Amino acid sequence: MSDPVAVSAQGRSVDMLVIARGLTKEYPIGRGRSKRRFRAVDSADFEIRTGTTLGLVGESGSGKSTTAMMVAGLLRPTSGEILVRGQSLRSLGRGDLRRVRRNIQVVFQDPHSSLDPRMSVEKIISEPLYVHGVGDRQQRRERARELLDLVGMSRPYAERYPHQLSGGQAQRVSIARALALEPHLIVLDEPVASLDLSIQAQILNLLRALQRRLGLTYLFIGHDLGAVAYVSDTVAVMHNGVIVESGKVEDVYLTPREEYTKKLLDARLDPIDDIGRYNARSGTAPLR
């Protein structure tokens, strides 16, 4: 079992890790003659380069989380294609998709609801290793403690349960669990939305530090333009299931082309300040 700290960004390919083309998700609504289909995501195109972060931003109900779940392989698209390292997820059978999902992990918005209250922190973090048959019991236990160190938590936390953790601590455990299998991609679905502002800054700094250290690739879903700008290299703006604008963060934030993007940015006091405001809130998260 390799040490995640030893993973180098230089050892990663610089090619596109994720390519989505015409990604569409529809849901049936109504019954009988009134039955019709609701298009939650409509022909979305985007790419994520290895070792970088794509921020997907938009209002609630814009289709961001649906897109994230399709990229993670948890939802099947109605049409379109997702390629991860050149492999189409849509064409895979259940067994092959399960193996691919090992390399795509998700961190959800509410850490406490995503952690099993009956399991200790150690078991929560090591569960992906157990499910995929990685290592023996002692190796999984040691790996869980290494990951706690990596996300800035002391090893005694391994014996605690979710109800004994703060929101920020629980989200660090979620991140540690996501790192257990050394995934190619981590989907972060509103990972700081339920946290206090000061804790948000700590978690965002942690995510940035882990990305630099391990060469991680992120899809970051959010509605907070400041948080998205702080962690992202590129950004895509989604409205009513459609990606209306995309590009480098600085280009989209400072010279938006679409009216919807301009309206989102008008709600911010200063889009330039958004890019750096989390640095002013707190120092870098502790990495041991």
C-alpha positions in Angstrom: 0.0 0.0 0.0 1.6 3.2 -1.1 1.9 6.3 1.1 -0.3 9.2 -0.2 2.4 11.7 0.9 4.8 10.1 -1.5 2.5 10.8 -4.5 4.0 13.6 -6.5 2.2 16.0 -8.8 5.1 15.6 -11.2 4.2 11.9 -11.5 0.7 12.7 -12.8 -0.3 13.1 -16.4 -1.0 16.6 -17.6 -3.7 15.4 -19.9 -7.4 15.9 -19.3 -8.6 13.6 -16.5 -12.3 14.3 -17.1 -14.1 15.1 -20.4 -17.8 15.6 -20.5 -19.6 16.0 -23.8 -23.4 16.7 -24.2 -24.0 15.5 -20.7 -27.8 15.4 -20.2 -30.0 14.1 -17.3 -33.8 13.9 -17.6 -36.4 12.8 -15.0 -40.0 11.8 -15.7 -42.6 14.0 -13.9 -46.4 13.7 -13.8 -48.6 10.8 -14.8 -50.8 9.7 -17.6 -51.4 12.3 -20.3 -49.7 14.9 -18.2 -46.5 12.9 -18.0 -43.5 14.7 -19.3 -39.7 14.9 -18.7 -37.8 17.5 -16.7 -34.3 18.2 -18.0 -32.0 18.8 -14.9 -28.8 19.0 -16.9 -28.9 20.0 -20.6 -26.0 19.2 -22.9 -23.2 20.1 -20.6 -19.6 20.2 -21.9 -16.6 20.6 -19.7 -13.1 19.3 -19.0 -10.9 18.9 -15.9 -7.1 18.8 -16.4 -5.2 16.4 -14.1 -4.0 18.2 -10.9 -6.4 21.1 -11.2 -9.8 22.2 -9.9 -12.9 22.9 -11.9 -15.4 25.0 -10.0 -19.1 24.5 -11.0 -21.1 27.4 -9.7 -24.8 28.4 -9.8 -27.9 28.9 -7.8 -29.6 26.1 -5.9 -31.5 23.9 -8.4 -29.2 24.8 -11.3 -28.1 21.2 -11.9 -24.7 21.3 -10.2 -25.2 18.4 -7.8 -26.8 16.3 -10.5 -23.8 16.9 -12.7 -21.5 16.0 -9.9 -23.3 12.7 -9.2 -23.0 11.8 -12.9 -19.3 12.5 -12.9 -19.0 10.3 -9.8 -20.8 7.4 -11.5 -23.6 7.6 -9.0 -26.2 8.7 -11.6 -26.5 7.4 -15.2 -26.8 10.2 -17.8 -29.8 10.2 -20.1 -27.5 11.0 -23.0 -24.0 12.4 -23.6 -20.7 11.0 -22.4 -18.3 11.2 -19.5 -14.7 10.1 -20.1 -12.4 9.5 -17.1 -8.8 8.9 -18.2 -10.2 8.1 -21.6 -12.8 5.6 -20.4 -16.5 6.2 -21.0 -18.5 5.7 -17.8 -21.8 5.4 -19.7 -20.6 2.3 -21.5 -19.5 0.4 -18.4 -21.4 -2.5 -16.8 -22.1 -2.6 -13.1 -18.9 -4.5 -12.2 -16.6 -2.3 -14.3 -18.3 0.8 -13.1 -17.7 -0.3 -9.5 -14.0 -0.7 -10.2 -13.8 2.8 -11.9 -15.7 4.4 -8.9 -12.8 3.3 -6.7 -10.9 6.1 -8.4 -13.6 8.7 -8.0 -14.5 9.7 -4.5 -17.1 12.2 -3.2 -17.1 14.6 -0.2 -20.7 15.7 0.6 -22.1 18.9 2.0 -23.3 17.7 5.4 -20.4 15.7 6.9 -22.5 14.3 9.8 -25.2 12.9 7.6 -22.6 11.2 5.4 -20.8 9.4 8.3 -22.2 6.3 9.9 -23.0 7.2 13.6 -22.4 3.5 14.6 -18.8 3.5 13.3 -15.7 4.9 14.9 -13.6 7.4 12.9 -11.0 4.7 12.3 -13.6 2.3 10.8 -15.2 5.1 8.7 -11.9 6.1 7.1 -10.8 2.5 6.6 -14.2 1.2 5.2 -13.3 1.9 1.5 -10.2 -0.2 2.0 -12.2 -3.0 3.5 -14.9 -2.9 0.8 -12.2 -3.1 -2.0 -10.1 -5.7 -0.2 -7.1 -3.5 0.3 -4.6 -4.6 3.0 -5.2 -6.6 6.2 -6.9 -5.3 9.4 -3.6 -3.9 10.8 -2.6 -2.2 7.6 -6.1 -0.6 7.3 -5.9 0.6 10.9 -2.5 2.2 10.3 -3.6 3.7 7.0 -6.6 5.4 8.8 -4.2 6.9 11.3 -1.9 8.1 8.6 -4.8 9.8 6.9 -5.9 11.5 10.1 -2.4 13.0 10.3 -2.7 14.1 6.7 -5.9 16.1 7.3 -4.6 17.7 10.5 -6.2 15.6 13.2 -4.4 13.8 16.0 -4.5 10.0 16.2 -6.7 9.8 19.3 -9.6 11.0 17.2 -9.6 7.5 15.6 -11.5 6.1 18.6 -14.2 8.8 18.5 -17.6 8.6 16.9 -19.3 11.2 14.6 -21.5 12.7 17.4 -18.3 13.6 19.2 -16.9 15.7 16.3 -17.5 19.3 15.3 -18.7 20.1 11.8 -15.2 20.9 10.7 -13.7 17.8 12.3 -16.4 15.6 10.7 -15.6 17.1 7.2 -11.9 16.4 7.7 -12.8 12.8 8.4 -14.9 12.8 5.2 -11.9 14.1 3.3 -9.6 11.4 4.9 -12.1 8.7 3.8 -12.1 10.1 0.3 -8.3 9.9 0.2 -8.1 6.3 1.4 -8.0 4.7 -2.0 -5.8 7.3 -3.6 -8.4 8.3 -6.1 -7.8 10.0 -9.5 -10.7 12.5 -8.9 -12.4 13.9 -5.8 -15.9 15.4 -6.3 -16.6 18.0 -3.6 -20.3 18.7 -3.5 -20.8 21.9 -1.5 -18.1 20.8 1.0 -18.2 23.9 3.2 -21.7 25.1 2.8 -22.9 23.8 6.2 -19.8 25.1 8.1 -19.2 28.3 10.0 -17.2 30.9 8.0 -13.9 30.5 9.9 -14.2 26.7 9.6 -14.9 27.1 5.9 -11.5 28.8 5.5 -9.7 26.0 7.3 -11.3 23.3 5.1 -10.6 25.2 1.9 -7.0 25.8 2.9 -6.7 22.1 3.7 -8.1 21.1 0.3 -5.6 23.4 -1.4 -2.7 22.1 0.6 -3.6 18.5 -0.1 -3.9 19.2 -3.8 -0.4 20.7 -3.9 1.0 17.9 -1.8 -0.7 14.9 -3.5 -1.4 16.2 -7.0 -5.1 15.8 -6.6 -7.8 16.7 -9.1 -11.1 18.2 -7.9 -14.6 19.0 -9.2 -15.7 21.6 -6.7 -19.5 22.3 -6.6 -20.6 25.5 -4.9 -22.9 28.5 -4.9 -20.4 30.7 -2.9 -18.5 32.5 -5.5 -15.7 33.3 -3.1 -15.1 29.7 -2.1 -15.2 28.6 -5.7 -12.7 31.2 -6.8 -10.3 30.4 -4.0 -9.9 26.7 -4.8 -10.5 26.6 -8.6 -8.3 27.0 -11.6 -11.2 27.1 -14.0 -14.9 27.7 -13.5 -18.2 26.8 -15.2 -21.4 28.8 -14.5 -24.6 26.7 -14.6 -28.1 28.1 -15.0 -31.2 25.9 -15.3 -29.2 22.9 -16.2 -27.1 24.7 -18.9 -23.4 25.7 -18.6 -23.7 29.3 -19.8 -20.1 30.4 -19.4 -16.7 28.8 -18.6 -13.1 29.7 -18.5 -10.2 30.6 -16.2 -11.5 32.0 -12.9 -9.9 35.4 -13.3 -11.4 35.8 -16.8 -14.9 34.8 -15.8 -15.0 36.8 -12.6 -13.4 40.0 -13.9 -14.8 40.0 -17.5 -18.0 38.0 -17.6 -19.7 37.7 -20.9 -23.2 36.4 -19.9 -25.9 38.4 -18.2 -26.5 35.6 -15.7 -22.9 35.5 -14.7 -22.9 39.3 -14.3 -25.9 39.0 -12.0 -24.3 36.4 -9.8 -21.2 38.6 -9.5 -23.2 41.7 -8.9 -24.3 40.1 -5.6 -20.7 40.1 -4.5 -19.0 43.2 -3.0 -15.8 42.7 -5.0 -15.1 39.8 -7.3 -11.3 40.5 -7.1 -11.5 40.3 -3.3 -13.4 37.0 -3.7 -10.3 35.3 -5.1 -8.1 36.0 -2.1 -10.5 36.6 0.9 -10.0 33.2 2.5 -6.3 33.9 2.9 -7.2 36.8 5.2 -9.5 34.6 7.3 -7.0 32.0 8.5 -3.6 30.5 7.9 -3.0 27.3 6.1 -4.6 24.2 7.7 -2.2 22.1 9.7 -0.7 19.2 7.8 1.5 16.9 9.8 
